Amino acid sequence: MPGNDERPTSMSTTVSEDASSEAESSSDRCNSITSASDFDCSRQSFTSDCSSSKHSSPSFSPPKTITLDDVMSSARDLSNLTLAHEIIVNRDFHVEQPHLPQNSLEKQVKDIVHKAFWDSLESELNDDPPEYEHAIKLLEEIREILLSFLSPGANRLRTQILEVLDMDLIRQQAHKEAVDIQGLASYIVTIMGKLCAPVRDDEVKKLRESPYNIMSMYKEIFRVLDLMKMDMVNFTIQSLRPDLQRQSVEYERAKFQSIVEKTPSALDHTTEWIKSSLEEVLFSMPTVEQPNGHGKAGKALPSPFLVFNSGFIRLLTWDYHKSPLPETLMTDEVRLRELQRRLQLLKAVASVLLIVYSAIGGPISGLPALAERLKRMASVLLEGMHRPDFNLSEALGNVSGQICCELNKSLTERNYPALPPELQVTLKGQITSITQENNPIRSLVEGRVQQYFRVLLATPNSHVNPPPTPGGLALIQPELTSLAVTFVSLINFNKQVYSPFYMMILKTLLFSNTVPPPAATAPQDPSIQNPVNSN
């Protein structure tokens, strides 16, 4: 941590504008550098060697006995991989001081241990003559914390701290009962003022001005030092982020390769995911005559782009209760879950608005303010629909009632007749029926949303100039485009890191006869077999 004039301006628990802009530029880089470099081999033979860099071609170790050391090493690699990925993709990532539950065992033990220490310290200082055993341990710990805050070039301040908090000298003074505990506390507070982030200036000022007794003073010093340690961690994260972003693909790929080498089952779920996507794509492909003649017909080799993108599209409707995510996507599980929840809400709102505008038409068309009110109303009433205890049918009934009231108000203000009671009943029935899985409006919206995401995945630089949304989704275009761009950014970065692993798995599935014949049932993804017309 820089001292004096080197004090960081953003060592609080929120990131600075510079860090945010750096992360945004990294996101742009991840989007603009599409998966072309790692998927170049898709244009070559599947049997060719696609490696072009040190980590581009993963190696798969033969089965072996896993030792405890292997498990612990893989756990460390996974922890480092997860932390690095979070720093890279989450520009708001920061560390906060842990807050233990009030009645938790951990908090009770911590409080008991701390109270025992401070009670012992107070008892020693109140003895006649005073004892300084605990005080010396306290000062030694404070000295090490202060030294840990210094930047490598702060030699003068380092020397000064070592001279003032010279433990050998303090022990000699303690032997002669000449330790100035109050004076040392004042010096420590002065140094804290030089080293702390600006956000802690008020805390240090209180330490200087408040009339604490010696015990309370040191307790407060430790409390503020804990805050400064969190600031230091977050400052370090901000400092590391640009370097991690520059080396992110190579670092994450190398870490994951290390996990794969130590854990034979590290790609089991990823293999099943790609296998299911391959079966889905093969089902949708037409049967063609084999080039060697003999009148035999079969399936052509599918494009790796199509197989992998179909797998990524399935993440939008992934059932986390039935199967875990592929291992290569574990680091983004929280983001994917949140994106899925937001998209689920957005699709429900789009279905409601499509029903309303199809049923009423002209009298409410061309009124963006009304459309925005209806959208906001539906979004608020359907918020939380992903929860298991959410009564969707009841919420949709409330939505239809509120929408009818808003429509009647708008119509009468513009000298149109209010909605007839029978039309209101019809609207309510149609809106509440979107809870049914085979509802045509729900299926239409689902298909077009997937189509839109599919187009963005296949379009280079789609984050810069996103394509227009398919017909029927214009009212949710801003929200849908924002979600889609976020999703594509995550996926493009994932492709850059893990594409060699995906290609290796796909080669194995295609040429080891492990892919069963396509089932005679429709694929799960409606936009593969029957793409919805966007017009």
C-alpha positions in Angstrom: 0.0 0.0 0.0 1.6 3.3 -1.0 2.3 5.7 1.7 2.1 9.5 1.9 1.6 10.9 -1.6 1.2 7.4 -3.0 -2.1 6.9 -1.2 -4.6 5.2 -3.5 -7.8 7.0 -4.2 -9.9 3.9 -4.6 -9.0 1.6 -1.8 -12.6 1.4 -0.6 -14.8 -1.6 -1.0 -16.2 -0.2 -4.3 -14.2 -0.1 -7.5 -13.1 3.1 -9.1 -14.1 4.5 -12.5 -10.7 3.5 -13.9 -11.2 -0.1 -12.8 -14.7 -0.1 -14.3 -13.5 1.3 -17.6 -10.7 -1.2 -17.7 -13.1 -4.0 -17.1 -15.4 -2.7 -19.8 -12.6 -2.6 -22.3 -11.8 -6.1 -21.3 -15.4 -7.1 -22.0 -15.1 -5.4 -25.4 -11.9 -7.3 -26.1 -13.6 -10.6 -25.2 -16.4 -9.9 -27.6 -14.4 -8.4 -30.4 -11.9 -11.3 -30.3 -14.4 -13.9 -31.2 -13.8 -17.6 -31.0 -12.2 -17.6 -34.4 -8.7 -18.2 -33.1 -9.7 -21.2 -31.1 -12.2 -22.5 -33.6 -10.0 -22.2 -36.7 -9.7 -26.0 -36.6 -13.4 -26.2 -37.3 -12.7 -25.3 -40.8 -10.0 -28.0 -41.0 -10.4 -31.7 -40.7 -11.5 -32.9 -37.3 -8.5 -35.3 -37.3 -5.9 -32.5 -37.8 -3.9 -31.0 -34.9 -5.5 -27.7 -33.9 -2.8 -26.7 -31.5 -1.2 -23.3 -32.1 0.0 -22.3 -28.7 1.3 -23.8 -25.5 -2.1 -24.5 -24.0 -4.3 -24.6 -27.0 -4.3 -28.4 -27.2 -5.3 -30.0 -23.9 -3.9 -33.3 -22.9 -5.9 -36.0 -21.3 -4.1 -38.3 -18.9 -4.9 -42.0 -18.7 -6.9 -43.2 -15.7 -5.0 -43.3 -12.5 -5.5 -43.6 -8.8 -6.3 -40.2 -7.3 -4.4 -39.4 -4.1 -5.4 -36.9 -1.4 -2.6 -34.7 -2.6 -4.1 -34.6 -6.1 -7.5 -33.7 -4.6 -6.1 -30.9 -2.5 -4.0 -29.6 -5.4 -7.0 -29.6 -7.7 -9.0 -27.8 -5.1 -6.3 -25.1 -4.9 -6.2 -24.8 -8.7 -10.0 -24.5 -8.8 -10.0 -21.9 -6.1 -7.4 -19.8 -7.9 -9.2 -20.3 -11.2 -12.5 -19.1 -9.7 -11.0 -16.1 -8.0 -9.0 -15.0 -11.1 -12.1 -15.4 -13.3 -14.2 -13.4 -10.9 -11.7 -10.6 -10.9 -11.5 -10.6 -14.7 -15.2 -10.7 -15.6 -16.8 -8.9 -12.6 -15.7 -5.3 -12.5 -17.6 -4.8 -9.2 -15.8 -7.6 -7.4 -14.3 -6.7 -4.1 -13.7 -8.2 -0.7 -15.8 -7.2 2.3 -15.2 -7.8 6.0 -17.0 -11.0 7.1 -20.1 -10.4 9.2 -20.8 -13.4 11.4 -24.4 -14.2 12.4 -25.1 -12.8 15.9 -25.9 -16.2 17.5 -23.4 -18.3 15.5 -20.9 -20.5 17.2 -18.1 -19.0 15.3 -19.0 -15.5 16.5 -19.4 -16.6 20.1 -15.9 -18.3 20.1 -14.4 -15.2 18.5 -16.0 -12.9 21.0 -14.8 -15.1 23.9 -11.2 -15.2 22.7 -11.1 -11.5 22.0 -12.6 -10.7 25.4 -10.1 -13.0 27.2 -7.2 -11.2 25.5 -8.3 -7.7 26.2 -9.2 -8.6 29.8 -5.7 -10.1 30.3 -4.1 -7.0 28.8 -6.1 -4.6 31.0 -5.3 -6.7 34.1 -1.6 -6.7 33.3 -1.5 -2.9 32.7 -3.4 -2.3 35.9 -1.0 -4.3 38.0 1.5 -2.6 40.3 4.0 -2.7 38.8 2.4 -3.2 35.4 3.1 -6.2 33.2 3.7 -5.8 29.5 3.6 -9.3 28.1 0.3 -9.0 26.2 1.0 -5.3 25.3 4.3 -6.3 23.6 2.5 -9.0 21.6 -0.1 -6.4 20.6 2.5 -3.9 19.5 4.4 -6.5 17.5 1.3 -7.5 15.6 0.4 -3.8 14.9 4.0 -3.3 13.6 3.7 -6.2 11.2 0.4 -4.9 9.9 1.7 -1.4 9.3 4.8 -2.8 7.5 2.5 -4.9 5.3 0.9 -1.7 4.0 4.1 -0.2 2.7 5.0 -0.2 -0.9 8.5 -1.6 -1.8 10.0 1.9 -2.2 8.9 3.3 1.2 12.2 2.6 2.8 12.3 5.8 5.0 8.9 5.1 6.6 9.8 1.4 7.0 13.0 2.3 8.9 11.1 4.8 11.1 8.5 2.2 12.0 11.1 -0.3 12.9 13.0 2.2 15.0 9.9 3.4 17.0 8.4 0.0 17.3 11.7 -1.7 18.1 10.5 -4.8 20.1 13.9 -5.3 21.8 14.0 -1.7 23.0 10.4 -1.9 24.2 11.1 -5.1 26.1 14.0 -3.4 27.8 11.8 -0.4 28.6 9.2 -2.8 30.0 11.8 -4.4 32.3 12.4 -0.9 33.6 8.7 0.0 33.7 9.3 2.8 31.3 7.0 1.9 28.3 5.0 4.8 27.0 1.9 2.9 25.9 -0.1 6.1 25.2 2.7 7.7 23.2 3.1 4.5 21.1 -0.6 4.6 20.4 -0.4 8.2 19.2 2.5 7.3 16.9 0.6 4.3 15.5 -2.5 6.5 14.7 -0.2 9.0 13.0 1.2 6.3 10.7 -2.2 5.0 10.0 -3.2 8.4 8.8 -0.4 8.4 6.3 -1.2 4.9 5.0 -4.9 4.7 5.0 -7.2 5.3 2.0 -9.0 8.6 1.9 -12.2 6.8 2.8 -10.7 6.0 6.2 -9.6 9.6 7.0 -12.7 10.2 9.2 -12.0 7.0 11.2 -8.4 7.9 11.8 -9.5 11.5 12.8 -11.8 10.0 15.4 -8.9 8.0 16.8 -6.9 11.3 17.2 -9.6 13.4 18.7 -11.7 11.0 20.8 -10.8 10.8 24.5 -10.5 7.0 24.6 -8.8 5.3 27.5 -5.8 3.2 26.6 -7.8 -0.1 26.3 -10.5 1.5 24.1 -7.9 3.2 22.0 -6.1 0.0 21.1 -9.4 -1.8 20.4 -10.4 1.0 18.0 -6.9 0.9 16.4 -7.4 -2.8 15.6 -10.9 -2.2 14.3 -9.6 0.5 11.8 -6.6 -1.7 10.9 -9.0 -4.5 9.9 -10.8 -2.0 7.6 -7.5 -0.9 6.2 -6.5 -4.5 5.5 -9.7 -4.9 3.4 -8.9 -1.7 1.6 -5.4 -3.1 0.9 -6.9 -6.4 -0.5 -9.2 -4.5 -2.8 -6.4 -2.1 -3.9 -4.3 -5.2 -4.8 -7.2 -6.7 -6.8 -7.6 -3.4 -8.7 -3.9 -3.4 -9.4 -3.8 -7.0 -10.6 -6.9 -6.8 -12.8 -5.2 -5.3 -15.9 -2.5 -8.0 -15.8 -5.0 -10.7 -15.3 -7.1 -9.4 -18.2 -4.1 -9.4 -20.5 -3.2 -13.0 -19.6 -6.7 -14.2 -18.7 -7.2 -16.8 -21.5 -3.8 -18.5 -21.0 -4.0 -18.4 -17.2 -7.5 -19.9 -17.0 -6.8 -22.6 -19.6 -3.5 -23.6 -17.9 -5.2 -23.8 -14.5 -8.1 -25.9 -15.9 -5.6 -28.2 -17.7 -3.9 -28.8 -14.4 -7.2 -29.8 -12.9 -7.9 -32.2 -15.8 -4.5 -33.8 -15.5 -5.1 -34.5 -11.8 -8.8 -35.4 -11.9 -9.9 -37.9 -14.6 -13.6 -37.0 -14.2 -13.1 -33.3 -14.5 -14.8 -33.2 -17.9 -17.6 -35.7 -17.4 -20.5 -33.2 -17.3 -19.0 -31.2 -20.1 -18.8 -34.3 -22.2 -22.5 -35.1 -21.5 -23.5 -31.6 -22.4 -21.6 -31.6 -25.7 -23.0 -35.1 -26.5 -26.6 -33.9 -25.9 -26.0 -30.9 -28.1 -24.5 -33.1 -30.9 -27.5 -35.4 -30.8 -29.8 -32.4 -31.0 -28.0 -31.0 -34.0 -27.7 -34.4 -35.8 -31.5 -34.8 -35.4 -32.1 -31.5 -37.2 -29.7 -32.2 -40.1 -31.0 -33.7 -43.3 -29.9 -37.1 -44.4 -27.5 -37.1 -47.3 -26.1 -39.8 -49.6 -22.6 -40.8 -48.6 -19.9 -39.6 -51.0 -18.5 -43.2 -51.5 -21.8 -44.1 -53.2 -23.3 -47.6 -52.6 -26.7 -45.9 -52.2 -26.2 -45.5 -48.5 -27.5 -42.4 -46.7 -26.3 -40.8 -43.5 -25.6 -37.6 -41.6 -23.0 -35.1 -42.7 -20.5 -33.9 -40.1 -22.0 -31.1 -38.2 -20.3 -27.7 -37.8 -18.5 -27.4 -34.4 -19.9 -23.8 -34.2 -23.5 -25.2 -34.5 -22.9 -27.9 -31.9 -21.3 -25.6 -29.3 -23.7 -22.7 -29.9 -26.6 -25.1 -29.5 -25.2 -26.2 -26.2 -24.7 -22.6 -25.1 -28.3 -21.8 -26.0 -29.5 -24.6 -23.8 -28.0 -22.8 -20.8 -30.8 -20.2 -21.1 -33.3 -22.9 -19.9 -30.9 -25.1 -17.9 -32.6 -27.1 -15.1 -30.1 -26.8 -12.3 -32.1 -29.2 -10.1 -31.8 -32.1 -12.6 -28.2 -31.8 -13.7 -25.1 -29.7 -12.8 -23.5 -27.3 -15.2 -20.6 -28.4 -17.4 -17.4 -28.0 -15.5 -16.1 -25.4 -17.9 -19.0 -23.1 -16.9 -18.9 -23.5 -13.2 -17.1 -20.2 -12.6 -20.0 -18.4 -14.3 -22.9 -20.3 -12.6 -24.0 -17.3 -10.5 -24.1 -15.0 -13.5 -25.8 -17.6 -15.7 -28.5 -18.2 -13.0 -29.2 -14.5 -12.7 -29.3 -14.1 -16.4 -31.7 -17.0 -16.7 -34.0 -15.5 -14.0 -34.1 -12.1 -15.7 -34.7 -13.7 -19.1 -37.5 -15.8 -17.7 -39.2 -12.6 -16.4 -38.6 -10.8 -19.6 -40.2 -13.6 -21.7 -43.3 -13.6 -19.4 -43.7 -9.9 -19.9 -43.2 -10.2 -23.6 -45.9 -12.9 -23.8 -48.4 -10.7 -21.8 -47.7 -7.6 -24.0 -48.0 -9.7 -27.2 -51.4 -11.0 -26.1 -52.6 -7.5 -25.2 -51.5 -5.8 -28.4 -52.8 -8.6 -30.6 -56.2 -8.5 -28.9 -56.7 -4.7 -29.0 -54.4 -3.5 -31.8 -54.9 0.0 -33.3 -56.4 2.0 -30.3 -53.2 1.4 -28.2 -50.6 1.2 -31.0 -48.0 3.9 -31.4 -48.1 5.0 -27.7 -44.6 4.3 -26.3 -45.5 5.8 -22.9 -48.4 3.4 -22.5 -46.3 0.5 -23.6 -43.6 1.4 -21.0 -46.2 1.6 -18.2 -47.7 -1.8 -19.1 -44.2 -3.3 -19.3 -43.2 -1.9 -16.0 -46.5 -2.9 -14.4 -46.1 -6.5 -15.5 -42.4 -6.7 -14.5 -43.2 -5.5 -11.0 -46.1 -7.9 -10.4 -44.1 -10.9 -11.9 -40.9 -10.1 -10.0 -39.7 -13.3 -8.2 -41.5 -15.7 -10.5 -38.5 -18.0 -10.4 -39.1 -18.9 -6.8 -40.7 -22.3 -6.1 -43.3 -20.7 -3.8 -44.4 -18.1 -6.3 -48.0 -18.4 -7.5 -47.6 -17.6 -11.2 -51.3 -18.1 -12.1 -52.4 -15.7 -9.3 -49.8 -13.1 -10.3 -50.8 -13.3 -14.0 -54.4 -12.7 -12.9 -53.4 -9.6 -11.0 -51.4 -8.5 -14.1 -54.4 -8.8 -16.3 -56.6 -6.9 -13.9 -54.1 -4.0 -13.6 -53.5 -3.9 -17.4 -57.2 -3.8 -18.1 -57.6 -0.8 -15.7 -54.7 1.0 -17.3 -56.0 0.3 -20.8 -59.5 1.6 -19.9 -58.0 4.7 -18.5 -55.9 5.3 -21.6 -58.8 4.6 -24.0 -61.3 6.9 -22.3 -58.7 9.7 -22.1 -58.5 9.5 -25.9 -62.2 9.2 -26.5 -62.2 5.5 -27.2 -64.8 3.2 -25.6 -63.6 1.1 -22.6 -62.9 -2.6 -23.0 -66.0 -4.7 -23.1 -66.3 -7.0 -20.0 -66.2 -10.1 -22.3 -62.9 -8.9 -23.8 -61.5 -8.3 -20.4 -62.4 -11.9 -19.4 -60.8 -13.2 -22.6 -57.7 -11.2 -22.0 -57.4 -12.6 -18.5 -57.9 -16.1 -19.7 -55.2 -15.8 -22.4 -52.7 -14.1 -20.1 -53.1 -16.7 -17.3 -52.9 -19.6 -19.9 -49.2 -18.8 -20.6 -48.4 -20.9 -17.6 -49.1 -23.9 -19.8 -45.9 -25.3 -21.4 -47.6 -25.9 -24.8 -49.2 -22.4 -24.9 -48.7 -21.0 -28.5 -47.8 -17.5 -27.4 -45.3 -18.8 -24.8 -43.7 -21.1 -27.4 -43.6 -18.3 -30.0 -41.8 -15.9 -27.6 -39.4 -18.7 -26.4 -38.5 -19.6 -30.0 -37.9 -16.0 -31.1 -35.8 -15.2 -28.0 -33.6 -18.3 -28.6 -33.4 -17.3 -32.3 -32.2 -13.8 -31.3 -29.6 -15.2 -28.9 -28.5 -17.7 -31.6 -28.0 -14.9 -34.1 -25.9 -12.8 -31.7 -23.7 -15.8 -30.9 -23.0 -16.3 -34.6 -22.5 -12.7 -35.4 -19.0 -11.2 -35.0 -18.9 -8.0 -32.9 -22.6 -8.3 -32.1 -22.0 -6.3 -28.9 -21.1 -3.3 -30.9 -24.0 -3.3 -33.3 -26.7 -5.8 -32.1 -29.1 -7.0 -34.8 -32.8 -6.0 -34.5 -35.0 -8.2 -32.4 -37.4 -10.6 -34.1 -41.0 -9.6 -34.6 -43.2 -9.5 -31.5 -40.3 -8.6 -29.2 -39.9 -4.9 -30.1 -41.5 -3.8 -26.8 -38.7 -5.5 -24.8 -35.9 -4.8 -27.2 -33.7 -2.7 -24.9 -33.9 -5.2 -22.0 -33.5 -8.2 -24.3 -30.5 -6.7 -26.1 -28.8 -5.9 -22.9 -29.2 -9.5 -21.6 -28.2 -11.0 -24.9 -25.0 -8.9 -25.1 -24.1 -9.9 -21.5 -24.7 -13.5 -22.3 -22.6 -13.4 -25.6 -19.8 -11.7 -23.7 -19.6 -14.5 -21.2 -19.8 -17.2 -23.9 -17.2 -15.6 -26.1 -14.7 -15.5 -23.3 -15.6 -19.1 -22.4 -15.0 -20.1 -26.0 -11.6 -18.5 -26.0 -10.5 -20.4 -22.8 -12.1 -23.8 -23.3 -12.5 -24.3 -27.0 -9.5 -26.8 -27.2 -11.2 -29.0 -24.6 -14.6 -28.7 -26.5 -12.9 -29.6 -29.8 -11.1 -32.6 -28.3 -14.4 -33.9 -26.8 -16.3 -33.4 -30.0 -13.6 -35.3 -32.0 -13.8 -38.1 -29.6 -17.6 -38.3 -29.8 -17.7 -38.2 -33.6 -14.9 -40.7 -34.3 -15.2 -43.2 -31.5 -18.8 -44.3 -32.3 -20.0 -43.1 -28.9 -22.8 -41.0 -30.3 -26.1 -43.0 -30.4 -28.4 -42.6 -33.4 -30.6 -39.5 -33.1 -33.8 -40.3 -31.3 -37.0 -40.1 -33.2 -38.3 -37.3 -31.0 -38.2 -33.6 -31.5 -35.1 -31.8 -30.1 -35.5 -29.8 -26.9 -34.5 -26.5 -28.6 -37.4 -25.3 -30.8 -35.3 -22.9 -32.7 -33.1 -25.7 -34.2 -35.7 -27.8 -35.9 -38.3 -25.1 -36.7 -36.8 -21.6 -36.6 -39.5 -19.0 -36.0 -39.9 -16.5 -38.8 -38.9 -13.0 -37.5 -41.1 -11.2 -39.9 
